[in-house]
Amino acid sequence: MTLVQKIKAHSSKWMKTKDSSLTNFFWQDGYGAFSVNPSKVDVVVNYIKNQHEHHRKKDFKVEYRGFLKKYKVDYNEDYVWE
């Protein structure tokens, strides 16, 4: 089992213990992982804190695909919510 598989399995089980509405919670098949320049950690933390408001203005799917294209990351469209 890979590290990501372990993280997804354990976090999925943990999520299900948090609320009865999460009984059917599961992660998608694919995943994305990005590194962050240490000098930009505060920007990322701020983004996470405000992501609900941010995604009212810019759809996450569009933004995610933009990151993939900007950084020339090969990806399988099947795993980008289509």
PyMOL commands that set and color helices and strands:
alter all, ss='L'
color gray80, all
select helices_A, chain A and resi 3-16+20-22+38-49+51-57+60-70+77-79
alter helices_A, ss='H'
color red, helices_A
deselect
rebuild
show_as cartoon
